[in-house]
Amino acid sequence: MTYVAQGDFAPITRLETAVQSMSVDRPTLVLDVDRVEYQFHQLAQGLGRANIHYAVKANPTREIIERLVNIGSHFDAASRAEIELCLSQGADPADISFGNTVKKVGDIAFAWHAGVTLFAADAEEELEKIAEHAPGAEVYIRMIVENSQADWPLSRKFGCRGEKAIDLMAYAVELGLKPVGLSFHVGSQTKRAEMWTGVLDAVAEIWHRAVAEGYDLDLLNIGGGFPAFYGEAIDAPAAYAARVMDLVTARFGDVPRVMAEPGRGLVAECGAIIAEVLLVSKKSDDDMHRWVYLDIGRFSGLAETEGEAIRYQIATPRDGGEMGPCILAGPSCDSADVLYEKRPIMLPLALKSGDRAIIRNAGAYTSSYSSVGFNGFPPLDVVVL
């Protein structure tokens, strides 16, 4: 089933009505928490026996965490602050995984004393920190994957090679920890479930080797990668998740515990940013492209335009007229604050300063990436419906 939600921006939804009628004087992210709940249930339907551990970093808005706690979500936390946020909204510490592989010892100790018992690691020193400050904890080893087909591969900073993963399990046992499984990240915005096959094959090889060597593995963390709609057709969330689980089961069998960590796939489509066009210009009379400057840029919420990996869909009141290619940029005095240039974006030729620009499906990694006052521009306002 192909999913093109909001592809033509025709459906009139609560979020659509709000952004069209709301008056704002600075860039504002509008969130519909009901849509988060809908996405959760769709993914849960497809994932079946797997537990959803929402990646809090995608959008830590309190109302989102509160709703997810109330409907039974688990959580992937990257910091003490994210753990505290989840706990403050009633999350069971047993439902929180400390998934960052680079943690402060004080934060490990805090999490352990708060009741968090599951930690990620990808290096000997990290295991030593966990053993000292969370003795006897469960750990899963994060693996590097090198054959991602995602729009935004996440394969360099975190994880270890397959052989080292097994060595780390042995070291965890020496330290009195419980190595319970493996984790990986297939890459952000993996648009089709079939794109998981190469990664799953590589991880399964190490999984079965570890089991053959006597490790009693019962947890597989398949990470994120669940896509959102940014203009290119994707599978519907339930169908996508079900197919991923079919691929997982075919390679790993009936693993007792499967964790999935959707972030973007849960919250991207729950949000839209109300922005304003500040300037439309050309660098010369014969320039092939206009430059369109918005009052929001890379340093105030649109960090994921780095490398033009995430291609936001933008609606304006002048849509329907003749379109032309634009270079899109933010308002700051930093020359890196250019959003789309390698692949210019098509916007109406009639667009001008003062026009409203609605950035669609912007609920993920916008408010959380928004800096605090860079160049004097305030971070995103957030309005929850």
GUKOLLO-922186 format. One record per atom (N, C-alpha, C): residue in one letter; x, y, z. Coordinates in steps of 0.2 Angstrom, whole numbers, padded with zeros to 4 digits, always signed. Each point is the difference from the previous one (the first is absolute). Example, Ala and Ser with C-alpha at 12.3 -4.5 7.8 and 13.67 -1.06 7.14 Angstrom:
<sites>
a+0066-0028+0039 a-0004+0006+0000 a+0004+0006+0000 s-0002+0005-0004 s+0004+0006+0001 s-0004+0005+0003 
</sites>
This chain:
<sites>
m+0004-0006+0000 m-0004+0006+0000 m+0004+0006+0000 t+0000+0004-0005 t+0004+0007+0000 t-0004+0005+0004 y+0004+0004+0003 y-0002+0005+0005 y+0002+0007-0003 v-0004+0004-0002 v+0001+0007-0002 v-0003+0005+0004 a-0001-0001+0007 a-0004+0005+0004 a+0003+0007-0001 q-0005+0004-0001 q+0001+0007-0001 q+0004+0002-0006 g+0001-0005-0005 g+0004+0001-0006 g-0003+0006-0004 d-0006+0001+0000 d-0003+0005-0004 d-0002+0006+0005 f+0000-0001+0006 f-0002+0005+0005 f-0007+0001+0000 a-0004-0005-0003 a-0007+0001-0001 a-0004-0001+0007 p+0001-0005+0004 p-0004-0002+0005 p+0000+0006+0005 i-0006+0001+0003 i-0001+0006+0005 i+0000-0004+0007 t+0005+0001+0003 t+0001-0003+0007 t+0000+0005+0005 r+0000-0002+0006 r+0001+0005+0006 r+0006+0004-0001 l+0006-0003-0001 l+0006+0003-0001 l+0000+0005-0006 e-0003-0002-0005 e-0001+0004-0006 e-0004+0007+0001 t-0005-0001+0004 t-0004+0005+0001 t+0003+0005+0005 a+0004-0003+0005 a+0003+0005+0005 a+0006+0004-0004 v+0004-0003-0004 v+0005+0004-0003 v-0002+0005-0005 q-0006-0001-0003 q-0003+0005-0004 q-0003+0006+0003 s-0002-0002+0006 s-0004+0006+0004 s+0004+0003+0005 m+0006-0003+0002 m+0004+0003+0006 m+0004+0006-0002 s+0000+0005+0004 s+0004+0006-0001 s+0006+0000+0004 v+0006+0000-0003 v+0006+0000+0004 v+0005+0005-0002 d+0005+0002+0004 d+0004+0005-0002 d+0007-0002+0000 r+0001-0007+0000 r+0007-0003-0001 r-0001-0007-0001 p+0005-0004-0003 p-0001-0007-0002 p-0003-0004+0006 t-0005-0004-0002 t-0004-0003+0005 t-0001-0007-0002 l+0001-0005+0004 l-0001-0007-0001 l-0007-0002+0003 v-0005-0002-0004 v-0006-0002+0003 v-0001-0008+0000 l-0001-0003+0005 l+0000-0007+0001 l-0007-0002+0002 d-0002-0006-0003 d-0007-0003+0001 d+0002-0007+0003 v-0001+0000+0007 v+0002-0006+0004 v-0004-0006-0002 d-0007+0001-0002 d-0004-0005-0003 d+0003-0004-0006 r+0004+0004-0004 r+0003-0004-0006 r+0006-0004+0003 v+0003+0002+0005 v+0005-0004+0003 v-0003-0007+0002 e-0005+0000+0004 e-0004-0006+0002 e-0002-0004-0006 y-0002+0003-0005 y-0002-0004-0006 y+0006-0004-0003 q+0005+0004-0001 q+0006-0003-0002 q+0003-0006+0004 f+0000+0001+0007 f+0002-0005+0004 f-0004-0006-0001 h-0007+0000+0000 h-0004-0006-0001 h+0001-0003-0007 q+0001+0004-0005 q+0002-0003-0006 q+0006-0004+0000 l+0005+0003+0003 l+0007-0004+0000 l-0001-0006+0005 a-0003+0001+0005 a-0001-0005+0005 a-0004-0006-0003 q-0005+0001-0004 q-0003-0005-0004 q+0004-0004-0004 g+0005+0004-0004 g+0004-0004-0004 g+0006-0004+0003 l+0002+0003+0006 l+0006-0002+0003 l-0002-0007+0004 g-0006+0000+0002 g-0003-0006+0004 g+0003-0001+0006 r+0004-0005+0001 r+0003-0002+0007 r+0006+0005+0002 a+0002+0004-0005 a+0006+0005+0002 a-0003+0006+0004 n+0004+0002+0005 n-0001+0006+0004 n+0002+0006-0004 i-0004+0005+0000 i+0002+0006-0002 i+0004+0004+0005 h+0006+0002-0001 h+0004+0004+0005 h+0001+0007-0004 y-0005+0005+0001 y+0001+0006-0003 y+0006+0004+0001 a+0003+0002-0006 a+0007+0003+0001 a-0002+0007+0002 v+0001+0002+0006 v-0002+0006+0003 v+0003+0006-0003 k+0006-0001-0003 k+0004+0006-0003 k-0004+0003-0006 a-0004-0004-0003 a-0003+0002-0006 a-0005+0006+0002 n-0003+0000+0005 n-0004+0005+0002 n-0002-0001+0008 p+0003+0004+0004 p-0001-0001+0007 p-0005+0004+0003 t-0005+0003-0004 t-0005+0004+0003 t-0004-0004+0005 r-0001+0003+0006 r-0003-0003+0006 r-0007-0004-0002 e-0004+0004-0004 e-0007-0003-0001 e+0001-0007-0004 i+0005+0000-0005 i+0001-0006-0003 i+0002-0006+0004 i+0005+0001+0005 i+0002-0005+0004 i-0006-0002+0005 e-0004+0005+0002 e-0005-0002+0004 e-0005-0005-0003 r-0002+0002-0007 r-0005-0004-0003 r+0003-0007-0001 l+0007+0000-0002 l+0003-0007-0002 l+0000-0004+0007 v+0001+0003+0005 v+0000-0004+0007 v-0007-0003+0001 n-0005+0004-0002 n-0007-0002+0002 n-0002-0005-0005 i+0003-0001-0006 i-0002-0005-0005 i+0004-0006+0000 g+0005+0000+0005 g+0004-0006+0001 g+0007-0001-0004 s+0002+0006-0002 s+0007+0000-0003 s+0006-0001+0005 h+0005-0003-0003 h+0006+0000+0004 h+0005+0006-0003 f+0006+0001+0002 f+0004+0005-0002 f+0007-0001+0000 d+0003+0003-0006 d+0007+0000-0001 d+0003+0007+0002 a+0004+0000+0006 a+0002+0007+0002 a+0008+0000-0001 a+0002+0006-0002 a+0007+0002-0002 a+0003+0003+0006 s-0003+0002+0005 s+0003+0005+0005 s-0004-0001+0007 r+0003+0003+0005 r-0003+0000+0006 r-0007+0004+0000 a+0001+0006-0004 a-0006+0004+0000 a-0006-0003-0004 e+0002-0004-0005 e-0006-0004-0003 e-0003-0005+0005 i+0004-0004+0004 i-0002-0004+0005 i-0005+0003+0005 e+0003+0006+0002 e-0004+0004+0005 e-0007+0002-0003 l+0000+0002-0006 l-0006+0002-0004 l-0005-0006+0000 c+0002-0006-0002 c-0004-0005+0000 c-0003-0002+0007 l+0005+0000+0004 l-0003-0002+0007 l-0005+0005+0003 s+0001+0006-0002 s-0004+0006+0003 s-0007-0001-0003 q-0001-0003-0006 q-0006-0002-0003 q-0003-0006+0002 g+0003-0004+0004 g-0003-0006+0003 g+0003-0007-0003 a+0005+0001-0004 a+0003-0006-0004 a+0003-0005+0006 d-0001-0006-0001 d+0003-0005+0004 d+0008+0000-0002 p+0005+0000+0005 p+0007+0000-0002 p+0002-0007-0003 a-0004-0005+0001 a+0001-0006-0003 a-0001+0000-0008 d-0004+0005-0002 d-0002+0001-0007 d+0005+0005-0003 i+0005+0002+0003 i+0005+0005-0003 i+0006-0003-0001 s+0003+0001-0006 s+0007-0003-0002 s+0004+0006-0001 f+0006+0000+0003 f+0005+0005+0000 f+0004-0001-0006 g-0002+0002-0006 g+0003-0002-0006 g+0006+0003-0003 n+0002+0006+0003 n+0006+0003-0002 n+0006-0004+0002 t+0005-0001-0005 t+0006-0004+0002 t+0005+0004+0003 v-0001+0006+0001 v+0005+0005+0003 v-0003+0004+0005 k+0001-0003+0006 k-0004+0003+0006 k+0005+0002+0006 k-0002+0005+0003 k+0003+0002+0006 k-0001-0005+0006 v+0005-0001+0004 v+0000-0004+0005 v-0006+0002+0005 g+0000+0006+0001 g-0006+0003+0005 g-0007-0002-0003 d+0000+0000-0006 d-0007-0001-0003 d-0002-0007+0000 i+0006-0005-0001 i-0001-0007+0001 i-0003-0001+0007 a+0004+0003+0005 a-0002-0002+0007 a-0007+0003+0001 f-0002+0006-0003 f-0007+0002+0001 f-0005-0004-0002 a+0001-0002-0007 a-0005-0005-0003 a+0000-0006+0004 w+0005-0003+0002 w+0000-0007+0004 w-0004+0001+0006 h+0001+0005+0004 h-0003+0002+0006 h-0008+0001-0001 a-0001+0003-0006 a-0007+0002-0001 a-0004-0006-0002 g+0003-0006-0002 g-0003-0006-0002 g+0001-0002-0007 v+0004+0003-0004 v+0002-0002-0006 v+0005-0005+0000 t-0002-0006-0004 t+0005-0006+0001 t+0003-0002-0007 l-0002+0004-0005 l+0002-0002-0007 l+0005+0005-0003 f+0006-0001-0002 f+0004+0005-0003 f+0004-0003-0006 a+0001+0005-0004 a+0004-0002-0007 a+0007+0002+0001 a+0004-0004-0003 a+0008+0001+0000 a+0003-0002-0007 d+0005+0003-0002 d+0004-0002-0006 d+0008+0000+0001 a+0002+0000+0007 a+0007+0001+0001 a+0001-0003+0007 e+0007-0002+0001 e+0002-0003+0007 e-0001+0005+0005 e+0002+0006-0001 e+0000+0005+0005 e-0008+0002+0002 e-0004-0001-0004 e-0007+0002+0001 e-0003-0006+0005 l+0002-0006-0002 l-0002-0006+0004 l+0003+0001+0007 e+0006+0002+0001 e+0003+0001+0006 e-0004+0005+0004 k-0002+0006-0003 k-0004+0005+0004 k-0006-0003+0002 i-0004-0004-0004 i-0006-0003+0002 i+0001-0005+0005 a+0005-0004+0000 a+0001-0005+0005 a+0001+0003+0007 e+0004+0006+0000 e+0001+0004+0006 e-0006+0003+0003 h-0004+0003-0004 h-0005+0004+0002 h-0007-0002-0001 a-0001-0006-0003 a-0006-0004-0001 a+0001-0007+0001 p+0003-0002+0005 p+0003-0007+0000 p-0006-0005-0001 g+0002-0005-0004 g-0005-0006-0002 g-0005+0002-0005 a+0001+0006-0003 a-0005+0002-0005 a+0000-0004-0006 e-0006+0000-0004 e+0000-0003-0006 e+0003+0005-0005 v+0003-0002-0005 v+0003+0004-0005 v-0001-0003-0007 y-0001+0004-0005 y+0000-0003-0007 y+0006+0004-0004 i+0003-0003-0004 i+0005+0002-0004 i-0002+0003-0007 r+0002+0006-0001 r-0002+0003-0006 r+0005-0001-0006 m-0003-0002-0005 m+0005-0002-0006 m+0000+0006-0005 i+0005+0001-0004 i+0001+0004-0006 i-0003-0004-0005 v-0004+0003-0005 v-0003-0003-0006 v+0003+0004-0006 e+0002-0003-0005 e+0003+0004-0005 e-0003-0001-0007 n-0006-0003+0000 n-0004-0001-0006 n-0007+0003+0000 s+0000+0006+0003 s-0006+0004+0001 s-0002+0002-0007 q-0007+0000-0001 q-0003+0003-0006 q-0004+0006+0002 a+0001+0003+0006 a-0004+0005+0002 a+0002+0007-0003 d-0005+0005+0000 d+0002+0006-0002 d+0005+0003+0004 w+0000-0001+0006 w+0005+0002+0005 w+0004-0005+0004 p+0005-0004-0003 p+0003-0005+0004 p+0003+0003+0006 l+0000-0005+0005 l+0002+0002+0007 l+0005-0005+0002 s+0006-0001-0003 s+0004-0006+0000 s+0007+0002+0003 r+0002+0006+0002 r+0007+0001+0002 r+0001+0001+0007 k-0005+0004+0003 k+0002+0003+0007 k-0001-0006+0005 f-0005-0004-0001 f-0002-0005+0005 f+0001-0007-0002 g+0001-0004+0005 g+0000-0007-0002 g+0008-0003-0001 c+0000-0006+0000 c+0006-0004-0001 c+0000-0005-0006 r+0005-0003-0002 r+0000-0005-0005 r-0002-0007+0003 g-0002-0004-0004 g-0004-0006+0002 g+0005-0004+0005 e+0006-0002-0002 e+0005-0004+0004 e+0000+0004+0007 k+0001+0006+0000 k+0001+0004+0007 k-0006-0001+0004 a-0006+0000-0003 a-0006-0001+0004 a+0000-0006+0004 i+0002-0006-0003 i+0001-0006+0004 i+0005+0001+0005 d+0005+0003-0001 d+0006+0001+0005 d-0003+0004+0006 l-0004+0005-0002 l-0003+0005+0005 l-0005-0004+0005 m-0004-0005-0003 m-0004-0004+0004 m+0004-0004+0005 a+0006-0003-0002 a+0004-0004+0004 a+0003+0005+0006 y+0002+0006-0002 y+0002+0005+0005 y-0006+0002+0005 a-0006+0001-0002 a-0005+0001+0004 a-0001-0005+0005 v+0000-0006-0002 v+0000-0006+0005 v+0005+0001+0005 e+0006+0001-0002 e+0006+0001+0005 e-0002+0005+0005 l-0003+0005-0002 l-0002+0006+0004 l-0006-0001+0004 g-0003-0006+0000 g-0006-0001+0004 g-0007+0003-0003 l+0001+0002-0007 l-0006+0003-0003 l-0004-0006-0004 k-0006+0001-0002 k-0003-0005-0004 k-0001+0002-0007 p+0004-0002-0005 p-0001+0001-0007 p-0006-0003-0003 v-0005+0003-0002 v-0006-0003-0001 v-0002+0001-0008 g+0004+0004-0004 g-0002+0000-0007 g+0004+0005-0004 l-0002+0002-0006 l+0003+0004-0004 l-0005+0006-0002 s+0003+0005-0002 s-0004+0006-0003 s+0004+0002-0006 f-0004+0004-0004 f+0003+0003-0006 f-0005+0005-0003 h+0002+0004-0004 h-0005+0005-0003 h+0001+0000-0008 v-0005-0002-0003 v+0000-0001-0007 v+0001+0007-0004 g-0001+0005+0003 g+0001+0007-0003 g-0007+0004+0000 s+0001+0006+0000 s-0006+0004+0001 s-0004+0001-0007 q-0006+0000+0000 q-0004+0000-0006 q+0001-0005-0005 t+0000-0007+0002 t+0000-0005-0004 t-0007-0002-0003 k-0001+0003-0006 k-0006+0000-0003 k-0004-0006-0001 r+0004-0006-0002 r-0004-0006-0001 r+0003-0005+0005 a-0005-0005+0002 a+0002-0005+0004 a+0005-0005-0002 e+0000-0001-0007 e+0005-0004-0003 e+0007+0002+0000 m+0001+0007+0002 m+0007+0003+0000 m+0003-0003+0007 w-0004-0003+0004 w+0003-0003+0006 w+0004-0006-0001 t-0001-0003-0005 t+0002-0007-0001 t+0008-0001+0001 g+0004+0004-0003 g+0007+0000+0001 g+0003+0001+0007 v-0003+0005+0003 v+0002+0001+0007 v-0002-0006+0005 l-0006-0002-0001 l-0003-0006+0004 l+0005-0006-0001 d+0002-0001-0006 d+0004-0006-0002 d+0007+0000+0004 a+0003+0006+0000 a+0006+0001+0003 a-0001-0001+0008 v-0005+0003+0003 v-0001+0000+0007 v-0001-0007+0002 a-0005-0004-0004 a-0002-0007+0002 a+0006-0004+0000 e+0005+0001-0005 e+0006-0004+0000 e+0004+0000+0007 i+0001+0006+0003 i+0003+0001+0006 i-0004-0003+0006 w-0007+0001-0001 w-0005-0003+0005 w+0001-0007+0001 h+0000-0004-0005 h+0000-0007+0000 h+0007-0002+0002 r+0005+0003-0002 r+0007-0002+0002 r+0000+0001+0008 a-0002+0005+0003 a+0000+0001+0007 a-0004-0005+0003 v-0006-0002-0002 v-0004-0005+0003 v+0004-0007+0000 a+0003-0001-0006 a+0004-0006-0001 a+0006-0001+0005 e+0002+0006+0002 e+0006+0001+0005 e-0003+0000+0007 g-0006-0001+0001 g-0003-0001+0007 g-0003+0006+0003 y-0001+0005-0003 y-0003+0006+0003 y-0008-0001-0001 d-0003+0001+0005 d-0008+0000+0001 d-0003+0006-0002 l+0000+0002-0006 l-0003+0006-0003 l-0008+0000+0000 d-0003+0005+0002 d-0007+0000+0000 d-0003+0006-0002 l+0004+0005-0002 l-0002+0007-0002 l+0003+0002-0006 l-0004+0002-0005 l+0002+0003-0006 l-0003+0007-0001 n+0005+0005+0000 n-0003+0007-0001 n+0001+0002-0007 i-0005+0001-0004 i+0000+0001-0007 i+0001+0008-0001 g+0000+0004+0005 g+0001+0007-0001 g-0006+0003-0003 g+0002+0006-0004 g-0005+0004-0003 g+0001-0001-0008 g-0001+0005-0004 g+0000+0000-0007 g-0007+0000-0003 f-0006+0000+0004 f-0006+0000-0002 f-0002+0007-0004 p-0002+0000-0006 p+0000+0006-0003 p-0006+0004+0001 a+0001+0007-0002 a-0006+0004-0001 a-0001+0003-0007 f-0005+0003-0001 f-0002+0002-0007 f+0004+0007-0001 y+0004+0000-0005 y+0003+0007-0002 y+0000+0001-0008 g-0006-0003-0002 g-0001+0001-0008 g+0001-0006-0004 e+0004-0005+0002 e+0001-0006-0003 e-0005-0005+0003 a-0003-0004-0004 a-0005-0005+0003 a+0004-0005+0004 i-0003-0002+0006 i+0003-0005+0005 i-0006-0005+0001 d+0002-0005+0003 d-0005-0005+0002 d-0004+0003+0007 a-0006-0002+0000 a-0004+0002+0006 a+0003-0003+0006 p+0000+0003+0006 p+0004-0002+0006 p-0002-0007+0002 a-0006-0002+0000 a-0001-0007+0003 a+0003-0005-0005 a-0001+0001-0007 a+0002-0005-0005 a+0008+0000+0000 y+0003+0006+0001 y+0007+0000+0000 y+0003-0004+0006 a-0003+0002+0006 a+0003-0003+0006 a-0001-0008+0000 a-0006-0002-0003 a-0001-0007+0000 a+0005-0004-0005 r+0001+0003-0005 r+0005-0003-0005 r+0007+0000+0004 v+0002+0005+0003 v+0006+0000+0004 v+0001-0006+0005 m-0006-0001+0003 m+0000-0005+0005 m+0000-0007-0003 d-0003+0000-0006 d+0001-0007-0004 d+0007-0001-0002 l+0004+0005-0002 l+0007-0001-0001 l+0004-0001+0006 v-0002+0003+0005 v+0004-0002+0007 v-0001-0007+0002 t-0007-0002+0000 t-0001-0007+0002 t+0003-0005-0005 a+0000+0001-0006 a+0004-0004-0005 a+0007-0002+0002 r+0003+0006+0003 r+0007-0001+0001 r+0002-0001+0007 f-0004+0001+0005 f+0002+0000+0007 f-0005-0005+0003 g-0005-0002-0003 g-0005-0005+0004 g-0004+0004+0005 d-0002-0004+0005 d-0005+0003+0004 d+0004+0003+0006 v+0003+0006-0001 v+0004+0003+0006 v-0005+0002+0005 p+0001-0002+0007 p-0005+0002+0005 p-0001+0008+0000 r+0005+0004+0000 r-0001+0007+0000 r+0003+0004-0006 v-0005+0003-0003 v+0002+0004-0006 v-0002+0007+0002 m+0005+0005-0001 m-0001+0007+0001 m+0000+0004-0007 a-0004+0004-0001 a+0000+0005-0005 a+0000+0007+0002 e+0004+0004-0003 e+0001+0007+0003 e-0002+0006-0005 p-0006+0000-0002 p-0002+0005-0005 p+0000+0007+0003 g+0002+0004-0003 g+0000+0007+0002 g-0004+0004-0006 r+0004+0001-0005 r-0003+0004-0006 r-0007-0003-0002 g+0000-0007-0001 g-0006-0003-0002 g-0006+0001+0005 l+0001+0002+0006 l-0005+0001+0005 l-0002+0007+0000 v+0004+0005-0001 v-0002+0007+0001 v+0001+0005-0005 a+0003-0002-0006 a+0001+0005-0005 a-0006+0002-0003 e-0005-0004-0001 e-0006+0002-0003 e-0005+0003+0004 c+0002+0001+0007 c-0005+0003+0005 c+0002+0007+0000 g+0005+0003-0004 g+0001+0007+0001 g+0001+0004-0007 a-0001+0006+0001 a+0001+0005-0006 a+0003+0006+0003 i+0004+0003-0004 i+0003+0007+0002 i-0003+0005-0004 i-0002+0005+0004 i-0002+0007-0003 i+0006+0004-0001 a+0002+0002-0006 a+0006+0004-0001 a-0002+0006-0005 e+0004+0004-0001 e-0001+0006-0004 e+0006+0001-0005 v-0002+0002-0006 v+0005+0002-0005 v+0003+0007+0002 l+0006+0001+0000 l+0003+0006+0002 l+0003+0004-0006 l+0002-0004-0005 l+0003+0003-0006 l+0000-0005-0006 v-0002+0003-0006 v+0001-0004-0006 v+0005+0004-0005 s+0005-0002-0002 s+0005+0004-0004 s+0004-0005-0005 k+0003+0004-0004 k+0005-0003-0005 k+0007+0003+0001 k+0005-0004-0001 k+0007+0003+0001 k+0002+0004-0006 s-0003-0001-0006 s+0001+0003-0006 s-0006+0000-0004 d+0000+0004-0005 d-0006+0000-0005 d-0001-0006-0003 d+0005-0003-0002 d+0000-0007-0004 d+0000-0006+0004 d+0000+0001+0007 d+0000-0006+0005 d-0006-0005-0002 m+0002-0006+0000 m-0005-0005-0002 m-0005-0002+0006 h+0002+0002+0006 h-0003-0002+0006 h-0002+0006+0004 r-0006+0001+0003 r-0001+0005+0005 r+0003-0003+0007 w+0002+0004+0004 w+0001-0001+0007 w-0006+0002+0004 v-0003-0005+0004 v-0005+0001+0005 v+0002-0001+0007 y+0000+0006+0004 y+0002-0001+0007 y-0006+0000+0004 l+0000-0005+0005 l-0005-0001+0005 l+0002+0003+0007 d-0005+0001+0004 d+0002+0002+0007 d+0002-0006+0005 i+0001-0006-0003 i+0002-0005+0003 i+0006-0004-0004 g+0005-0002+0003 g+0005-0003-0004 g+0003-0006+0004 r+0006-0002-0002 r+0004-0006+0002 r+0001+0001+0008 f+0001+0006+0002 f+0002+0000+0007 f-0006+0002+0005 s-0006+0000-0003 s-0006+0002+0004 s-0005-0006-0001 g+0002-0006-0002 g-0005-0005+0000 g+0000-0005-0006 l+0004+0003-0006 l+0000-0004-0006 l+0007-0003-0001 a+0003-0003+0006 a+0006-0003-0001 a+0001-0006-0004 e-0006-0003-0001 e+0000-0006-0004 e+0001+0001-0008 t+0000+0006-0002 t+0001+0002-0007 t+0008-0001-0001 e+0004-0001+0005 e+0007-0001-0001 e+0001-0006-0005 g+0004+0002-0005 g+0001-0005-0006 g-0006-0001-0004 e-0006+0004+0001 e-0006+0000-0003 e-0003-0007+0000 a+0001-0003+0006 a-0002-0007+0001 a-0008+0000+0001 i-0003+0004+0004 i-0007+0000+0001 i-0003+0006-0005 r-0004-0002-0004 r-0003+0005-0005 r-0007+0002+0003 y-0001+0005+0003 y-0006+0002+0003 y-0005+0003-0006 q-0006-0002+0001 q-0005+0003-0005 q-0003+0007+0003 i+0000+0005-0005 i-0002+0006+0003 i-0006+0003-0004 a-0005+0002+0003 a-0006+0003-0003 a+0000+0007+0001 t-0003+0004-0005 t+0000+0007+0001 t-0007+0002-0003 p-0002+0006+0002 p-0007+0003-0003 p+0000+0001-0007 r+0006-0001-0003 r+0000+0002-0008 r+0001-0007-0004 d-0001-0006+0004 d+0000-0006-0004 d-0005+0000-0005 g+0001-0004-0005 g-0005+0000-0006 g+0002+0004-0006 g+0004+0005+0001 g+0003+0004-0005 g+0006-0003-0003 e+0004+0004-0005 e+0006-0003-0003 e+0005-0001+0005 m+0004-0005+0000 m+0005-0002+0005 m+0007+0001-0004 g+0005+0001+0005 g+0007+0000-0003 g+0005-0002+0006 p+0006-0002-0002 p+0005-0002+0004 p+0002+0006+0005 c+0002-0002+0006 c+0002+0005+0005 c+0006-0003+0004 i+0004+0004+0002 i+0005-0002+0006 i-0003+0003+0006 l-0001-0005+0005 l-0003+0002+0006 l+0005+0001+0006 a-0001+0005+0003 a+0005+0002+0005 a-0003+0003+0007 g+0003-0001+0005 g-0002+0003+0007 g+0002+0007+0001 p-0002+0003+0005 p+0001+0007+0002 p+0006+0002+0003 s+0004-0004+0002 s+0006+0001+0004 s+0006+0003-0004 c+0005+0003+0003 c+0006+0003-0003 c+0005-0005-0001 d-0002-0007+0000 d+0005-0005-0001 d-0001-0003-0007 s+0006+0000-0004 s-0001-0002-0007 s-0002-0007-0001 a+0001-0004+0006 a-0002-0007-0001 a-0008-0001+0001 d-0003+0005+0001 d-0007+0000+0001 d-0004+0000-0006 v+0002-0005-0004 v-0004-0001-0007 v-0003-0007+0000 l-0006+0000-0001 l-0004-0006+0001 l+0000-0005-0006 y-0002+0003-0006 y+0000-0004-0006 y+0003+0004-0006 e+0006-0003-0002 e+0004+0003-0006 e+0002-0005-0005 k+0002-0005+0002 k+0002-0005-0005 k-0006-0003-0004 r-0005-0001+0004 r-0006-0001-0004 r-0005+0005+0002 p-0001+0006-0004 p-0004+0005+0001 p-0008-0002+0001 i-0003+0003+0004 i-0007-0001+0002 i-0005+0004-0005 m-0005-0003-0002 m-0005+0004-0004 m-0005+0003+0004 l+0000+0007-0001 l-0005+0004+0003 l-0003+0005-0005 p-0006+0003+0002 p-0004+0004-0005 p+0004+0006-0002 l+0000+0002-0006 l+0003+0006-0003 l-0002+0006+0003 a-0006+0000+0003 a-0003+0006+0003 a+0001+0001+0007 l+0004-0004+0003 l+0002+0000+0007 l+0004+0006+0001 k-0002+0003+0006 k+0003+0007+0002 k+0001+0000+0008 s+0004+0005+0002 s+0001+0002+0007 s-0007+0001+0003 g-0001-0003+0006 g-0006+0000+0004 g-0005-0006-0001 d+0002-0004-0005 d-0005-0006-0001 d+0002-0005+0005 r-0006-0003+0002 r+0001-0006+0005 r+0003-0006-0004 a+0004-0004+0004 a+0002-0006-0003 a-0001-0005+0006 i-0004-0006-0002 i-0001-0005+0004 i+0004-0006-0001 i+0004-0002+0005 i+0005-0005-0001 i-0003-0007+0002 r-0002-0004-0004 r-0004-0006+0002 r+0004-0006+0003 n-0003-0004+0004 n+0003-0006+0003 n+0006+0002+0003 a+0000+0005+0005 a+0006+0003+0003 a+0000-0002+0007 g-0003-0005+0003 g-0001-0001+0007 g+0006-0004+0003 a+0005-0002-0005 a+0006-0004+0003 a+0006+0004-0001 y+0004+0001+0005 y+0007+0003+0000 y+0000+0007-0002 t-0005+0004+0002 t+0000+0007-0002 t+0000+0004+0007 s-0005-0001+0004 s+0001+0004+0007 s+0006-0003+0004 s+0001-0006-0001 s+0006-0003+0004 s+0006+0002-0003 y+0001+0002-0006 y+0006+0002-0003 y+0001+0008+0000 s-0006+0003+0002 s+0000+0007+0000 s+0005+0003+0005 s+0005+0004-0002 s+0005+0003+0004 s-0004+0005+0005 v+0004+0002+0005 v-0002+0006+0004 v+0003+0006-0002 g-0004+0004-0004 g+0002+0007-0001 g+0006+0001-0005 f+0002-0005-0004 f+0005+0001-0005 f-0001+0006-0004 n+0004+0005+0000 n+0000+0006-0004 n-0006+0005+0003 g-0003-0002+0006 g-0005+0004+0002 g-0007-0002-0002 f+0000-0006-0004 f-0007-0002-0002 f-0002-0005+0005 p-0006+0000+0002 p-0002-0004+0006 p-0002-0007-0003 p+0001-0005+0005 p-0002-0007-0002 p-0008+0000-0002 l-0001-0006-0003 l-0007-0001-0002 l-0005+0001+0005 d-0005+0004-0001 d-0006-0001+0005 d-0004-0007-0002 v-0003-0003+0005 v-0003-0006-0001 v-0007+0001+0003 v-0005-0001-0004 v-0007+0000+0002 v-0003-0007-0001 v-0003-0003+0006 v-0003-0006+0000 v-0008+0000-0001 l-0003-0003-0005 l-0007+0000+0000 l-0003-0004+0005 
</sites>
